[in-house]
Amino acid sequence: MRPTSLRVLAALAAANGMLMRRWDFVAAYLQGELQSGEVVYCHAPPGYATYGADGRPRVCRVEKPIYGMAQAGRRWQRSLFPWLRDWGFTQCQSDPCVFSAEKTINGVQQRVILGCYVDDLFTLYTHDGDNSLYARFTRDLAHHWNVEDEGPVSDLLNVDIAVKDGCVHLSQCKYIEHLAGLYLPDGVP
């Protein structure tokens, strides 16, 4: 998800009184799949023999996408995005990491909007409750994927997010302080 999309989604949440939560995919890249016929090799990890008995270097065949592998993020997306579309979400044309779904339940129009960023799922939703669109989606999400509900969103993409009195406040103070401490340890010259 692009930083611009985060700002737009926060504005949508504020304007429409939507609730916001964050979900985390546990070991997301391992939940992806290599493409059919795709063969990837890597060096043996630390602690394993790097040379065989014949003195030649050992390599390992990768069976699942892993962190650090160039194509791991794309393989993860190729697993998650079709599942979201099959569930009924429409993918945004201007940011392919943003999805939305709408459905009328018991005569009430309900909406869920998702922003995907690596292994985080930023969720906005209009209604809560056992039979809501959000509850149905999150039950299916937890059934199909290894996920954790991290609760109300407090930060994403180095942006602090606070909701107060129906307003959504975005701030990067902590991130700026971190960068200043990293690159200007003695303070501003």
C-alpha positions as CSV (number, residue, x, y, z in Angstrom):
1,M,0.0,0.0,0.0
2,R,1.3,3.4,-0.9
3,P,1.7,6.1,1.8
4,T,-0.8,8.2,-0.2
5,S,-3.4,5.4,0.1
6,L,-2.9,5.3,3.9
7,R,-3.7,9.0,4.1
8,V,-6.8,8.6,1.8
9,L,-8.0,5.6,3.8
10,A,-7.6,7.5,7.1
11,A,-9.6,10.4,5.6
12,L,-12.3,7.9,4.5
13,A,-12.4,6.4,8.0
14,A,-12.8,9.9,9.6
15,A,-15.4,11.1,7.1
16,N,-17.5,7.9,7.3
17,G,-17.0,7.0,11.0
18,M,-15.4,3.8,10.0
19,L,-13.5,1.6,12.6
20,M,-9.8,0.7,11.9
21,R,-7.9,-2.4,12.9
22,R,-4.6,-4.0,12.0
23,W,-4.0,-7.6,11.3
24,D,-0.7,-9.3,10.9
25,F,0.1,-12.4,8.8
26,V,2.4,-14.6,10.8
27,A,5.4,-15.7,8.7
28,A,3.6,-14.2,5.6
29,Y,6.2,-15.2,3.0
30,L,6.0,-18.8,4.1
31,Q,2.3,-18.7,3.4
32,G,3.0,-17.9,-0.3
33,E,3.6,-20.5,-2.9
34,L,6.3,-20.8,-5.6
35,Q,4.9,-20.9,-9.1
36,S,4.4,-24.3,-10.8
37,G,7.7,-25.4,-12.3
38,E,9.6,-22.6,-10.6
39,V,12.9,-23.9,-9.2
40,V,15.0,-21.7,-6.8
41,Y,18.3,-22.6,-5.1
42,C,20.2,-20.9,-2.3
43,H,23.4,-21.3,-0.3
44,A,23.1,-23.5,2.8
45,P,22.1,-21.5,5.9
46,P,24.6,-20.8,8.7
47,G,25.2,-23.8,10.9
48,Y,24.8,-26.3,8.0
49,A,27.6,-27.9,6.0
50,T,28.5,-25.6,3.1
51,Y,30.6,-28.2,1.3
52,G,29.6,-31.8,0.5
53,A,31.8,-34.9,1.1
54,D,33.2,-34.4,-2.5
55,G,34.4,-30.9,-1.6
56,R,31.9,-29.1,-3.9
57,P,29.7,-26.3,-2.5
58,R,26.3,-27.3,-1.3
59,V,23.1,-25.6,-2.4
60,C,19.6,-26.0,-1.1
61,R,16.4,-26.2,-3.2
62,V,13.8,-23.8,-1.8
63,E,10.3,-25.3,-1.5
64,K,8.6,-22.2,0.0
65,P,9.2,-18.5,-0.5
66,I,11.4,-17.2,2.4
67,Y,12.4,-13.8,3.7
68,G,15.3,-12.4,1.8
69,M,14.4,-14.2,-1.4
70,A,13.9,-11.6,-4.2
71,Q,10.6,-13.1,-5.4
72,A,9.1,-13.9,-1.9
73,G,7.0,-10.7,-1.6
74,R,5.5,-11.2,-5.1
75,R,4.7,-14.9,-4.4
76,W,3.0,-13.9,-1.1
77,Q,0.9,-11.3,-3.1
78,R,0.0,-14.0,-5.7
79,S,-1.4,-16.1,-2.9
80,L,-3.3,-13.5,-0.9
81,F,-4.7,-11.2,-3.7
82,P,-6.6,-13.9,-5.6
83,W,-8.1,-15.1,-2.3
84,L,-9.3,-11.6,-1.5
85,R,-10.9,-11.3,-5.0
86,D,-12.5,-14.7,-4.6
87,W,-13.9,-13.6,-1.3
88,G,-15.7,-10.7,-3.0
89,F,-13.2,-7.8,-2.7
90,T,-12.6,-5.4,-5.6
91,Q,-9.0,-4.4,-6.2
92,C,-8.3,-0.7,-6.5
93,Q,-6.9,0.3,-9.9
94,S,-4.8,3.2,-8.6
95,D,-3.2,1.1,-5.8
96,P,-3.4,-2.7,-6.3
97,C,-2.8,-3.2,-2.6
98,V,-6.1,-1.7,-1.7
99,F,-9.3,-3.7,-1.8
100,S,-13.0,-3.0,-0.9
101,A,-16.1,-5.0,-0.5
102,E,-19.7,-4.0,0.1
103,K,-22.8,-6.0,1.0
104,T,-26.2,-5.4,2.4
105,I,-26.8,-7.5,5.5
106,N,-30.3,-7.4,7.2
107,G,-31.1,-4.3,5.1
108,V,-27.9,-2.4,6.1
109,Q,-25.2,-1.5,3.6
110,Q,-21.9,-2.6,5.0
111,R,-18.4,-1.9,3.8
112,V,-14.9,-3.3,4.4
113,I,-11.8,-1.7,3.0
114,L,-8.3,-3.3,3.2
115,G,-4.9,-1.9,2.7
116,C,-2.1,-4.5,2.3
117,Y,1.5,-3.7,3.2
118,V,3.9,-6.6,3.2
119,D,2.5,-8.8,6.1
120,D,0.1,-6.2,7.6
121,L,-3.6,-5.7,6.7
122,F,-5.0,-2.3,7.5
123,T,-8.8,-2.8,7.8
124,L,-11.5,-0.2,7.8
125,Y,-15.1,-1.3,8.4
126,T,-18.5,0.3,8.9
127,H,-20.2,-2.3,11.1
128,D,-19.1,-4.6,13.9
129,G,-20.9,-7.6,15.4
130,D,-21.2,-11.3,15.0
131,N,-23.0,-11.2,11.7
132,S,-21.4,-8.1,10.2
133,L,-19.4,-8.2,6.9
134,Y,-16.3,-7.5,8.9
135,A,-16.9,-10.4,11.3
136,R,-17.6,-12.8,8.4
137,F,-14.5,-11.7,6.6
138,T,-12.2,-11.9,9.6
139,R,-13.5,-15.4,10.5
140,D,-12.7,-16.6,7.0
141,L,-9.4,-14.8,7.1
142,A,-8.4,-16.5,10.3
143,H,-9.6,-19.9,9.0
144,H,-7.6,-19.7,5.8
145,W,-4.4,-17.8,7.0
146,N,-2.3,-17.7,10.1
147,V,-3.1,-14.2,11.3
148,E,-3.2,-12.2,14.5
149,D,-5.6,-9.3,15.3
150,E,-3.3,-6.6,16.5
151,G,-6.2,-4.4,17.6
152,P,-7.0,-0.8,16.8
153,V,-4.5,0.7,14.4
154,S,-1.9,2.9,16.2
155,D,0.8,3.0,13.5
156,L,1.5,1.9,10.0
157,L,4.2,2.8,7.4
158,N,6.0,4.9,10.1
159,V,2.9,6.9,10.6
160,D,1.3,7.2,14.1
161,I,-2.4,7.0,13.9
162,A,-4.7,8.3,16.7
163,V,-8.5,8.5,16.7
164,K,-10.1,11.1,18.9
165,D,-13.6,12.7,18.8
166,G,-14.3,11.3,15.4
167,C,-11.1,12.7,13.9
168,V,-8.1,10.7,12.7
169,H,-4.8,12.3,13.4
170,L,-1.7,11.2,11.5
171,S,1.8,12.1,12.7
172,Q,5.4,11.1,11.9
173,C,7.0,12.7,15.0
174,K,8.4,9.4,16.3
175,Y,9.8,8.5,12.9
176,I,11.4,12.0,12.5
177,E,12.9,11.7,16.0
178,H,14.3,8.3,15.1
179,L,15.9,9.6,11.9
180,A,17.3,12.7,13.6
181,G,18.8,10.4,16.3
182,L,20.2,8.1,13.7
183,Y,21.7,10.8,11.3
184,L,22.2,13.7,13.7
185,P,23.3,12.0,17.0
186,D,24.8,15.3,18.3
187,G,21.7,17.3,17.4
188,V,21.3,19.9,14.6
189,P,24.5,21.7,13.8
